[in-house]
């Protein structure tokens, strides 16, 4: 998915997995100068989304982050990020 001006100020992307999944990958690419200050992969069980696990991600040299889940039970799996400065 590619966004053009005026760019949305989304803060995450995720997928609600209804069935067990062997592998699931989310790849997010950012465009300079609009780079996030922090990115986190998260997994939350469907029955209790407040019990999420998180892992900090680092932008690669192409200004992308990639999250990969393996042997996932039904859950919400995604990436969230924080923009610099105050919320829009």
N, CA, C and O atoms as a printed pandas DataFrame, in Angstrom:
     atom_number atom_name residue_name chain_id  residue_number  x_coord  y_coord  z_coord
0              1         N          UNK        A               1    0.843   -1.155    0.000
1              2        CA          UNK        A               1    0.000    0.000    0.000
2              3         C          UNK        A               1    0.894    1.226    0.000
3              4         O          UNK        A               1    1.843    1.301    0.781
4              5         N          UNK        A               2    0.614    2.155   -0.837
5              6        CA          UNK        A               2    1.420    3.371   -0.913
6              7         C          UNK        A               2    0.512    4.575   -0.707
7              8         O          UNK        A               2   -0.574    4.651   -1.282
8              9         N          UNK        A               3    0.964    5.511    0.113
9             10        CA          UNK        A               3    0.190    6.713    0.377
10            11         C          UNK        A               3    0.849    7.902   -0.301
11            12         O          UNK        A               3    2.074    7.962   -0.404
12            13         N          UNK        A               4    0.049    8.835   -0.758
13            14        CA          UNK        A               4    0.546   10.058   -1.385
14            15         C          UNK        A               4    0.047   11.259   -0.582
15            16         O          UNK        A               4   -0.834   11.107    0.265
16            17         N          UNK        A               5    0.601   12.458   -0.837
17            18        CA          UNK        A               5    0.182   13.633   -0.068
18            19         C          UNK        A               5   -1.321   13.880   -0.224
19            20         O          UNK        A               5   -1.868   13.651   -1.303
20            21         N          UNK        A               6   -1.994   14.341    0.828
21            22        CA          UNK        A               6   -1.444   14.515    2.182
22            23         C          UNK        A               6   -1.351   13.161    2.870
23            24         O          UNK        A               6   -2.337   12.428    2.945
24            25         N          UNK        A               7   -0.177   12.832    3.369
25            26        CA          UNK        A               7    0.079   11.527    3.935
26            27         C          UNK        A               7   -0.750   11.300    5.200
27            28         O          UNK        A               7   -0.854   12.196    6.037
28            29         N          UNK        A               8   -1.339   10.112    5.345
29            30        CA          UNK        A               8   -2.072    9.827    6.586
30            31         C          UNK        A               8   -1.099    9.671    7.743
31            32         O          UNK        A               8    0.066    9.324    7.545
32            33         N          UNK        A               9   -1.570    9.923    8.916
33            34        CA          UNK        A               9   -0.733    9.807   10.106
34            35         C          UNK        A               9   -1.040    8.506   10.845
35            36         O          UNK        A               9   -1.129    8.490   12.073
36            37         N          UNK        A              10   -1.200    7.423   10.099
37            38        CA          UNK        A              10   -1.448    6.122   10.718
38            39         C          UNK        A              10   -0.360    5.820   11.732
39            40         O          UNK        A              10    0.760    6.325   11.643
40            41         N          UNK        A              11   -0.714    4.990   12.689
41            42        CA          UNK        A              11    0.242    4.625   13.733
42            43         C          UNK        A              11    0.435    3.125   13.842
43            44         O          UNK        A              11    1.226    2.665   14.665
44            45         N          UNK        A              12   -0.278    2.348   13.022
45            46        CA          UNK        A              12   -0.099    0.902   13.094
46            47         C          UNK        A              12   -0.712    0.226   11.874
47            48         O          UNK        A              12   -1.472    0.821   11.110
48            49         N          UNK        A              13   -0.351   -1.030   11.730
49            50        CA          UNK        A              13   -0.986   -1.917   10.772
50            51         C          UNK        A              13   -1.038   -3.282   11.430
51            52         O          UNK        A              13   -0.075   -3.709   12.067
52            53         N          UNK        A              14   -2.159   -3.966   11.278
53            54        CA          UNK        A              14   -2.287   -5.266   11.928
54            55         C          UNK        A              14   -3.274   -6.139   11.172
55            56         O          UNK        A              14   -4.001   -5.682   10.289
56            57         N          UNK        A              15   -3.274   -7.395   11.545
57            58        CA          UNK        A              15   -4.180   -8.364   10.935
58            59         C          UNK        A              15   -4.746   -9.256   12.038
59            60         O          UNK        A              15   -4.002   -9.758   12.881
60            61         N          UNK        A              16   -6.038   -9.446   12.029
61            62        CA          UNK        A              16   -6.703  -10.351   12.970
62            63         C          UNK        A              16   -6.731  -11.727   12.309
63            64         O          UNK        A              16   -7.441  -11.936   11.326
64            65         N          UNK        A              17   -5.960  -12.656   12.849
65            66        CA          UNK        A              17   -5.859  -14.005   12.290
66            67         C          UNK        A              17   -6.905  -14.894   12.968
67            68         O          UNK        A              17   -6.856  -15.104   14.180
68            69         N          UNK        A              18   -7.838  -15.407   12.188
69            70        CA          UNK        A              18   -8.932  -16.218   12.738
70            71         C          UNK        A              18   -8.544  -17.675   12.963
71            72         O          UNK        A              18   -9.126  -18.353   13.810
72            73         N          UNK        A              19   -7.570  -18.151   12.211
73            74        CA          UNK        A              19   -7.136  -19.542   12.276
74            75         C          UNK        A              19   -5.634  -19.598   12.556
75            76         O          UNK        A              19   -4.939  -18.605   12.340
76            77         N          UNK        A              20   -5.120  -20.725   13.027
77            78        CA          UNK        A              20   -3.668  -20.840   13.196
78            79         C          UNK        A              20   -2.953  -20.617   11.855
79            80         O          UNK        A              20   -3.451  -20.998   10.795
80            81         N          UNK        A              21   -1.789  -19.998   11.931
81            82        CA          UNK        A              21   -1.018  -19.657   10.734
82            83         C          UNK        A              21    0.423  -20.106   10.939
83            84         O          UNK        A              21    1.011  -19.853   11.990
84            85         N          UNK        A              22    0.989  -20.768    9.945
85            86        CA          UNK        A              22    2.383  -21.231   10.030
86            87         C          UNK        A              22    3.354  -20.053   10.019
87            88         O          UNK        A              22    4.235  -19.970   10.874
88            89         N          UNK        A              23    3.201  -19.143    9.058
89            90        CA          UNK        A              23    4.066  -17.960    8.958
90            91         C          UNK        A              23    3.237  -16.769    8.491
91            92         O          UNK        A              23    2.369  -16.899    7.628
92            93         N          UNK        A              24    3.518  -15.607    9.074
93            94        CA          UNK        A              24    2.863  -14.382    8.632
94            95         C          UNK        A              24    3.892  -13.256    8.709
95            96         O          UNK        A              24    4.579  -13.105    9.718
96            97         N          UNK        A              25    3.993  -12.472    7.642
97            98        CA          UNK        A              25    4.990  -11.407    7.562
98            99         C          UNK        A              25    4.298  -10.082    7.270
99           100         O          UNK        A              25    3.405  -10.002    6.427
100          101         N          UNK        A              26    4.724   -9.053    7.980
101          102        CA          UNK        A              26    4.297   -7.677    7.691
102          103         C          UNK        A              26    5.565   -6.870    7.453
103          104         O          UNK        A              26    6.488   -6.895    8.267
104          105         N          UNK        A              27    5.605   -6.160    6.339
105          106        CA          UNK        A              27    6.757   -5.334    5.959
106          107         C          UNK        A              27    6.232   -3.923    5.725
107          108         O          UNK        A              27    5.353   -3.713    4.889
108          109         N          UNK        A              28    6.773   -2.955    6.464
109          110        CA          UNK        A              28    6.344   -1.559    6.337
110          111         C          UNK        A              28    7.543   -0.728    5.912
111          112         O          UNK        A              28    8.605   -0.802    6.530
112          113         N          UNK        A              29    7.376    0.062    4.860
113          114        CA          UNK        A              29    8.437    0.943    4.376
114          115         C          UNK        A              29    8.003    2.394    4.576
115          116         O          UNK        A              29    6.887    2.775    4.225
116          117         N          UNK        A              30    8.899    3.190    5.142
117          118        CA          UNK        A              30    8.643    4.603    5.381
118          119         C          UNK        A              30    9.440    5.424    4.373
119          120         O          UNK        A              30   10.427    4.948    3.813
120          121         N          UNK        A              31    9.007    6.652    4.151
121          122        CA          UNK        A              31    9.660    7.538    3.194
122          123         C          UNK        A              31   10.255    8.725    3.933
123          124         O          UNK        A              31    9.575    9.382    4.721
124          125         N          UNK        A              32   11.533    8.995    3.672
125          126        CA          UNK        A              32   12.174   10.169    4.275
126          127         C          UNK        A              32   11.522   11.441    3.753
127          128         O          UNK        A              32   11.131   11.491    2.587
128          129         N          UNK        A              33   11.397   12.438    4.559
129          130        CA          UNK        A              33   11.944   12.602    5.905
130          131         C          UNK        A              33   10.995   12.100    6.995
131          132         O          UNK        A              33   11.305   12.247    8.177
132          133         N          UNK        A              34    9.855   11.516    6.639
133          134        CA          UNK        A              34    8.856   11.091    7.625
134          135         C          UNK        A              34    9.175    9.701    8.167
135          136         O          UNK        A              34    8.547    8.715    7.782
136          137         N          UNK        A              35   10.156    9.636    9.065
137          138        CA          UNK        A              35   10.533    8.366    9.675
138          139         C          UNK        A              35   10.036    8.324   11.107
139          140         O          UNK        A              35   10.111    9.329   11.815
140          141         N          UNK        A              36    9.527    7.173   11.549
141          142        CA          UNK        A              36    9.063    7.065   12.932
142          143         C          UNK        A              36   10.245    7.053   13.896
143          144         O          UNK        A              36   11.373    6.738   13.516
144          145         N          UNK        A              37    9.965    7.400   15.144
145          146        CA          UNK        A              37   11.011    7.383   16.159
146          147         C          UNK        A              37   11.088    6.028   16.864
147          148         O          UNK        A              37   12.076    5.725   17.534
148          149         N          UNK        A              38   10.035    5.212   16.707
149          150        CA          UNK        A              38   10.019    3.897   17.356
150          151         C          UNK        A              38    9.029    2.995   16.632
151          152         O          UNK        A              38    7.955    3.440   16.226
152          153         N          UNK        A              39    9.397    1.715   16.469
153          154        CA          UNK        A              39    8.521    0.709   15.860
154          155         C          UNK        A              39    8.508   -0.525   16.761
155          156         O          UNK        A              39    9.535   -0.916   17.316
156          157         N          UNK        A              40    7.325   -1.131   16.896
157          158        CA          UNK        A              40    7.162   -2.284   17.773
158          159         C          UNK        A              40    6.291   -3.327   17.080
159          160         O          UNK        A              40    5.227   -3.004   16.552
160          161         N          UNK        A              41    6.741   -4.564   17.082
161          162        CA          UNK        A              41    5.924   -5.696   16.635
162          163         C          UNK        A              41    5.080   -6.127   17.821
163          164         O          UNK        A              41    5.576   -6.165   18.947
164          165         N          UNK        A              42    3.808   -6.453   17.590
165          166        CA          UNK        A              42    2.977   -6.932   18.688
166          167         C          UNK        A              42    2.145   -8.136   18.271
167          168         O          UNK        A              42    1.775   -8.294   17.107
168          169         N          UNK        A              43    1.863   -8.980   19.263
169          170        CA          UNK        A              43    0.989  -10.131   19.107
170          171         C          UNK        A              43    0.064  -10.136   20.314
171          172         O          UNK        A              43    0.519  -10.055   21.455
172          173         N          UNK        A              44   -1.245  -10.233   20.055
173          174        CA          UNK        A              44   -2.221  -10.247   21.143
174          175         C          UNK        A              44   -3.194  -11.397   20.939
175          176         O          UNK        A              44   -3.768  -11.534   19.859
176          177         N          UNK        A              45   -3.391  -12.233   21.971
177          178        CA          UNK        A              45   -4.376  -13.299   21.856
178          179         C          UNK        A              45   -5.755  -12.707   21.575
179          180         O          UNK        A              45   -6.091  -11.646   22.100
180          181         N          UNK        A              46   -6.547  -13.377   20.762
181          182        CA          UNK        A              46   -7.867  -12.856   20.406
182          183         C          UNK        A              46   -8.777  -12.727   21.617
183          184         O          UNK        A              46   -9.616  -11.827   21.666
184          185         N          UNK        A              47   -8.623  -13.620   22.602
185          186        CA          UNK        A              47   -9.524  -13.577   23.754
186          187         C          UNK        A              47   -9.170  -12.475   24.747
187          188         O          UNK        A              47  -10.007  -12.103   25.571
188          189         N          UNK        A              48   -7.946  -11.944   24.687
189          190        CA          UNK        A              48   -7.540  -10.877   25.609
190          191         C          UNK        A              48   -6.478  -10.022   24.942
191          192         O          UNK        A              48   -5.282  -10.244   25.130
192          193         N          UNK        A              49   -6.921   -9.039   24.159
193          194        CA          UNK        A              49   -5.969   -8.214   23.411
194          195         C          UNK        A              49   -5.114   -7.325   24.304
195          196         O          UNK        A              49   -4.130   -6.751   23.838
196          197         N          UNK        A              50   -5.477   -7.200   25.594
197          198        CA          UNK        A              50   -4.632   -6.413   26.499
198          199         C          UNK        A              50   -3.394   -7.212   26.926
199          200         O          UNK        A              50   -2.441   -6.635   27.449
200          201         N          UNK        A              51   -3.399   -8.529   26.710
201          202        CA          UNK        A              51   -2.259   -9.387   27.078
202          203         C          UNK        A              51   -1.305   -9.532   25.906
203          204         O          UNK        A              51   -0.939  -10.645   25.531
204          205         N          UNK        A              52   -0.909   -8.423   25.337
205          206        CA          UNK        A              52   -0.054   -8.486   24.146
206          207         C          UNK        A              52    1.411   -8.618   24.510
207          208         O          UNK        A              52    1.861   -8.169   25.564
208          209         N          UNK        A              53    2.144   -9.255   23.596
209          210        CA          UNK        A              53    3.594   -9.300   23.704
210          211         C          UNK        A              53    4.150   -8.352   22.657
211          212         O          UNK        A              53    3.560   -8.178   21.591
212          213         N          UNK        A              54    5.276   -7.745   22.959
213          214        CA          UNK        A              54    5.863   -6.753   22.061
214          215         C          UNK        A              54    7.348   -7.000   21.880
215          216         O          UNK        A              54    8.019   -7.566   22.743
216          217         N          UNK        A              55    7.842   -6.557   20.728
217          218        CA          UNK        A              55    9.272   -6.634   20.419
218          219         C          UNK        A              55    9.638   -5.382   19.630
219          220         O          UNK        A              55    9.011   -5.082   18.614
220          221         N          UNK        A              56   10.653   -4.651   20.097
221          222        CA          UNK        A              56   11.087   -3.429   19.419
222          223         C          UNK        A              56   11.759   -3.793   18.098
223          224         O          UNK        A              56   12.580   -4.708   18.040
224          225         N          UNK        A              57   11.403   -3.071   17.045
225          226        CA          UNK        A              57   11.991   -3.275   15.714
226          227         C          UNK        A              57   12.881   -2.092   15.373
227          228         O          UNK        A              57   12.680   -0.987   15.878
228          229         N          UNK        A              58   13.863   -2.326   14.517
229          230        CA          UNK        A              58   14.781   -1.280   14.074
230          231         C          UNK        A              58   14.639   -1.089   12.572
231          232         O          UNK        A              58   14.598   -2.060   11.817
232          233         N          UNK        A              59   14.565    0.166   12.141
233          234        CA          UNK        A              59   14.519    0.451   10.705
234          235         C          UNK        A              59   15.797   -0.048   10.047
235          236         O          UNK        A              59   16.888    0.132   10.587
236          237         N          UNK        A              60   15.663   -0.679    8.874
237          238        CA          UNK        A              60   16.856   -1.104    8.146
238          239         C          UNK        A              60   17.341    0.041    7.257
239          240         O          UNK        A              60   16.780    1.137    7.294
240          241         N          UNK        A              61   18.383   -0.211    6.456
241          242        CA          UNK        A              61   18.953    0.851    5.610
242          243         C          UNK        A              61   17.984    1.323    4.527
243          244         O          UNK        A              61   18.201    2.377    3.930
244          245         N          UNK        A              62   16.933    0.571    4.266
245          246        CA          UNK        A              62   15.903    0.979    3.295
246          247         C          UNK        A              62   14.716    1.643    3.960
247          248         O          UNK        A              62   13.671    1.814    3.331
248          249         N          UNK        A              63   14.858    2.021    5.228
249          250        CA          UNK        A              63   13.800    2.669    6.010
250          251         C          UNK        A              63   12.566    1.781    6.134
251          252         O          UNK        A              63   11.434    2.258    6.051
252          253         N          UNK        A              64   12.799    0.472    6.336
253          254        CA          UNK        A              64   11.712   -0.500    6.476
254          255         C          UNK        A              64   11.847   -1.258    7.791
255          256         O          UNK        A              64   12.933   -1.368    8.360
256          257         N          UNK        A              65   10.717   -1.776    8.253
257          258        CA          UNK        A              65   10.704   -2.727    9.357
258          259         C          UNK        A              65    9.924   -3.948    8.897
259          260         O          UNK        A              65    9.014   -3.856    8.072
260          261         N          UNK        A              66   10.299   -5.082    9.446
261          262        CA          UNK        A              66    9.652   -6.333    9.064
262          263         C          UNK        A              66    9.342   -7.117   10.334
263          264         O          UNK        A              66   10.198   -7.266   11.206
264          265         N          UNK        A              67    8.112   -7.614   10.430
265          266        CA          UNK        A              67    7.706   -8.456   11.549
266          267         C          UNK        A              67    7.316   -9.810   10.990
267          268         O          UNK        A              67    6.593   -9.893    9.997
268          269         N          UNK        A              68    7.796  -10.879   11.628
269          270        CA          UNK        A              68    7.468  -12.216   11.175
270          271         C          UNK        A              68    6.979  -13.042   12.350
271          272         O          UNK        A              68    7.649  -13.148   13.377
272          273         N          UNK        A              69    5.805  -13.624   12.184
273          274        CA          UNK        A              69    5.260  -14.519   13.187
274          275         C          UNK        A              69    5.304  -15.938   12.670
275          276         O          UNK        A              69    5.017  -16.178   11.497
276          277         N          UNK        A              70    5.660  -16.888   13.527
277          278        CA          UNK        A              70    5.744  -18.300   13.152
278          279         C          UNK        A              70    4.894  -19.104   14.123
279          280         O          UNK        A              70    4.919  -18.876   15.333
280          281         N          UNK        A              71    4.140  -20.053   13.570
281          282        CA          UNK        A              71    3.266  -20.917   14.358
282          283         C          UNK        A              71    2.337  -20.100   15.261
283          284         O          UNK        A              71    2.288  -20.297   16.475
284          285         N          UNK        A              72    1.612  -19.191   14.641
285          286        CA          UNK        A              72    0.707  -18.314   15.378
286          287         C          UNK        A              72   -0.649  -18.985   15.583
287          288         O          UNK        A              72   -1.219  -19.549   14.649
288          289         N          UNK        A              73   -1.154  -18.918   16.802
289          290        CA          UNK        A              73   -2.534  -19.288   17.077
290          291         C          UNK        A              73   -3.403  -18.101   16.669
291          292         O          UNK        A              73   -2.862  -17.034   16.378
292          293         N          UNK        A              74   -4.731  -18.245   16.637
293          294        CA          UNK        A              74   -5.577  -17.087   16.333
294          295         C          UNK        A              74   -5.200  -15.910   17.240
295          296         O          UNK        A              74   -5.123  -16.056   18.460
296          297         N          UNK        A              75   -4.968  -14.754   16.634
297          298        CA          UNK        A              75   -4.482  -13.598   17.386
298          299         C          UNK        A              75   -4.610  -12.345   16.528
299          300         O          UNK        A              75   -5.082  -12.385   15.391
300          301         N          UNK        A              76   -4.175  -11.236   17.108
301          302        CA          UNK        A              76   -3.956  -10.006   16.357
302          303         C          UNK        A              76   -2.449   -9.839   16.268
303          304         O          UNK        A              76   -1.758   -9.867   17.286
304          305         N          UNK        A              77   -1.932   -9.663   15.044
305          306        CA          UNK        A              77   -0.490   -9.565   14.809
306          307         C          UNK        A              77   -0.239   -8.288   14.032
307          308         O          UNK        A              77   -0.915   -8.030   13.036
308          309         N          UNK        A              78    0.728   -7.476   14.473
309          310        CA          UNK        A              78    0.945   -6.234   13.753
310          311         C          UNK        A              78    2.204   -5.484   14.154
311          312         O          UNK        A              78    3.038   -5.958   14.926
312          313         N          UNK        A              79    2.296   -4.287   13.587
313          314        CA          UNK        A              79    3.382   -3.350   13.867
314          315         C          UNK        A              79    2.743   -2.003   14.193
315          316         O          UNK        A              79    1.821   -1.556   13.510
316          317         N          UNK        A              80    3.246   -1.370   15.241
317          318        CA          UNK        A              80    2.827    0.004   15.521
318          319         C          UNK        A              80    4.074    0.875   15.584
319          320         O          UNK        A              80    5.175    0.394   15.851
320          321         N          UNK        A              81    3.880    2.156   15.333
321          322        CA          UNK        A              81    5.018    3.072   15.333
322          323         C          UNK        A              81    4.598    4.402   15.924
323          324         O          UNK        A              81    3.416    4.730   16.023
324          325         N          UNK        A              82    5.622    5.159   16.316
325          326        CA          UNK        A              82    5.413    6.476   16.920
326          327         C          UNK        A              82    6.089    7.516   16.058
327          328         O          UNK        A              82    7.251    7.372   15.676
328          329         N          UNK        A              83    5.350    8.560   15.757
329          330        CA          UNK        A              83    5.890    9.676   14.977
330          331         C          UNK        A              83    6.566   10.667   15.917
331          332         O          UNK        A              83    6.182   10.770   17.082
332          333         N          UNK        A              84    7.575   11.404   15.423
333          334        CA          UNK        A              84    8.181   12.440   16.273
334          335         C          UNK        A              84    7.195   13.594   16.468
335          336         O          UNK        A              84    6.352   13.865   15.612
336          337         N          UNK        A              85    7.322   14.253   17.599
337          338        CA          UNK        A              85    6.502   15.425   17.847
338          339         C          UNK        A              85    5.116   15.072   18.368
339          340         O          UNK        A              85    4.793   13.902   18.570
340          341         N          UNK        A              86    4.295   16.112   18.584
341          342        CA          UNK        A              86    2.957   15.912   19.130
342          343         C          UNK        A              86    2.035   15.242   18.099
343          344         O          UNK        A              86    2.284   15.326   16.896
344          345         N          UNK        A              87    0.977   14.583   18.570
345          346        CA          UNK        A              87    0.021   13.980   17.641
346          347         C          UNK        A              87   -0.604   15.032   16.747
347          348         O          UNK        A              87   -0.778   16.177   17.164
348          349         N          UNK        A              88   -0.948   14.653   15.511
349          350        CA          UNK        A              88   -1.540   15.639   14.589
350          351         C          UNK        A              88   -2.913   16.066   15.030
351          352         O          UNK        A              88   -3.546   16.888   14.367
